[in-house]
């Protein structure tokens, strides 16, 4: 039987997988430089964490979670998103008792049983950042700037920022009532009608054309914001403008999770077709209390690694990865293999990336392997070289070859590659 990756998943393989590592580093880099510390949480959590935090009316909770019962009888779920887990960890470890805001970033795999299609997978990778313990528009703006800087560092030019406010517990009830009145008059299926009563904002996030066509006249949340929310949103907008970050106001933008309040944003790339979002996030001031913690306002984002790779591809930015090694060692014979092995170890300990020919290849096959490796230099050792106490160092770009004493080869190659 030939096993294959499950439907909706895929393998990252070299050399393309090198791009994935570079994307993760680039997206996390700005947050790390802004004082965000790394956090790692389990790949599975108590199911109640997501049903309470993400929201029981969301598609994620009702249709897309991978849930199982442990041998001890506990209902566990593979994490469909990262924020609820991070907030749970902050509460559990009492970080809210220290300096605020708490700034954290993470990177990992997430799981949703979605309809598999290009740009939407059942196992996907994200880089995320969260800031908890301060209700400050400057924190919202900081996170947005950090995300845009991450995309820019990859050379992406066509990532657009969509911005909205979802209001707060003071002004959202009036908007919720107005929206419900509007939605109840539409021609919708029973499941969607039930959603109107639980969380009507989720209907605005419905991607089905037959539903979207009826939403053109829906009331806008921005028309129902209280004075405090309007002022907060204007401050965020002003700070983004001051930091030269362009944005588009999108009064119909909502996020697919129940915990969002006030600032809401999405990063989109028009080269990806229907699944145009490459990341998004917002403020979630009530999430901590939802999952049994103290009042702890927060804001954060999650950026899709897989979709960012697709965006790079759409902009023609997926360059051939550089060679993975600096030096390739070629032993000619058994004794040469025994002698070159400690030299390879010494070169690696000196900080160089080194590979060698394995399997007793002849000189022709070994040199082909050296060329394929992308190495700048080959180190060749034969019987005559052993007698002379030297190795042949060949520049694989120019084909120049020189004998270098064994005792000096580490320093010589470090000098040439520095």
Order of alpha helices (4+ residues) and beta strands (2+ residues): alpha-beta-beta-alpha-beta-beta-alpha-beta-beta-alpha-beta-alpha-alpha-alpha-alpha-alpha-beta-beta-beta-alpha-beta-alpha-beta-alpha-beta-alpha-beta-alpha-beta-beta-alpha
